[in-house]
């Protein structure tokens, strides 16, 4: 199994970032029903104002190749599109466990 962990820093006011993060979270949480290789996904929105990252997701897929299947799936691309114009930075770690 592979954990795919991604964190995002968004642009805008705190209120704008929260609104975008909530829409993104809802879209991501719907993905396991749409992408067969996606075994689970957990999405967190930062609540600590002393930290600069806004959203983190942890997705689990069976293999490293499935990370690519997930990433290229149209439903995932649509969810990622919600960050258009709002994404400042992205960091990712993928590892087998």
C-alpha positions as CSV (number, residue, x, y, z in Angstrom):
1,X,0.0,0.0,0.0
2,X,1.1,3.6,-0.6
3,X,0.3,6.7,1.4
4,X,0.1,9.8,-0.7
5,X,0.4,12.9,1.5
6,X,0.0,16.4,0.1
7,X,-0.2,19.8,1.8
8,X,-1.2,23.0,0.2
9,X,-0.7,26.7,1.0
10,X,-3.4,28.9,-0.4
11,X,-3.6,32.6,-1.3
12,X,-6.1,35.1,-0.3
13,X,-7.6,36.4,2.9
14,X,-8.1,33.9,5.8
15,X,-11.8,33.8,4.9
16,X,-11.1,33.2,1.2
17,X,-8.6,30.4,2.0
18,X,-11.1,28.7,4.3
19,X,-13.9,28.8,1.8
20,X,-11.6,27.3,-1.0
21,X,-10.3,24.7,1.5
22,X,-13.8,23.6,2.4
23,X,-14.9,23.2,-1.2
24,X,-11.7,21.3,-2.0
25,X,-12.2,19.0,1.1
26,X,-15.7,18.1,0.0
27,X,-14.6,17.3,-3.5
28,X,-11.7,15.2,-2.4
29,X,-13.8,13.3,0.1
30,X,-16.2,12.2,-2.7
31,X,-13.3,10.7,-4.7
32,X,-13.2,7.1,-3.2
33,X,-16.6,6.5,-4.7
34,X,-15.4,7.6,-8.1
35,X,-11.8,6.2,-8.3
36,X,-11.5,2.5,-7.8
37,X,-7.8,2.5,-6.8
38,X,-8.4,5.1,-4.1
39,X,-8.9,3.0,-1.0
40,X,-9.4,6.0,1.4
41,X,-8.7,9.7,1.7
42,X,-8.5,12.0,4.7
43,X,-8.5,15.7,4.4
44,X,-7.7,18.2,7.1
45,X,-8.0,22.0,7.2
46,X,-5.5,23.8,9.4
47,X,-6.9,25.4,12.5
48,X,-3.7,26.7,13.9
49,X,-3.3,30.4,12.9
50,X,0.5,30.2,13.7
51,X,1.0,27.8,10.8
52,X,1.2,28.7,7.1
53,X,-0.2,25.5,5.4
54,X,-3.9,25.4,4.8
55,X,-4.9,21.9,3.7
56,X,-3.4,18.4,4.0
57,X,-4.6,15.2,2.5
58,X,-3.7,11.6,3.0
59,X,-4.8,9.2,0.3
60,X,-4.2,5.4,0.3
61,X,-3.8,3.4,-2.9
62,X,-2.5,-0.1,-3.5
63,X,0.7,0.6,-5.5
64,X,2.9,3.5,-6.5
65,X,1.6,3.2,-10.1
66,X,-1.9,3.8,-8.7
67,X,-0.8,7.2,-7.4
68,X,-0.5,8.2,-11.1
69,X,-3.9,6.6,-11.9
70,X,-5.5,8.6,-9.1
71,X,-3.7,11.8,-10.1
72,X,-4.8,11.6,-13.8
73,X,-8.4,10.6,-13.1
74,X,-10.9,13.2,-14.3
75,X,-12.7,13.4,-10.9
76,X,-9.4,14.1,-9.2
77,X,-8.5,16.7,-11.9
78,X,-11.8,18.4,-11.3
79,X,-11.2,18.5,-7.6
80,X,-7.7,19.9,-8.1
81,X,-9.2,22.5,-10.4
82,X,-10.9,24.1,-7.5
83,X,-7.5,25.4,-6.4
84,X,-6.9,27.2,-9.6
85,X,-5.9,30.8,-8.8
86,X,-5.7,30.0,-5.1
87,X,-2.7,27.6,-4.8
88,X,0.5,29.2,-3.5
89,X,2.6,26.1,-2.7
90,X,2.2,22.3,-2.8
91,X,4.4,19.7,-1.1
92,X,4.0,15.9,-1.5
93,X,5.4,12.7,0.0
94,X,4.5,9.2,-1.3
95,X,5.7,6.1,0.6
96,X,5.0,2.4,0.8
97,X,3.9,1.0,4.1
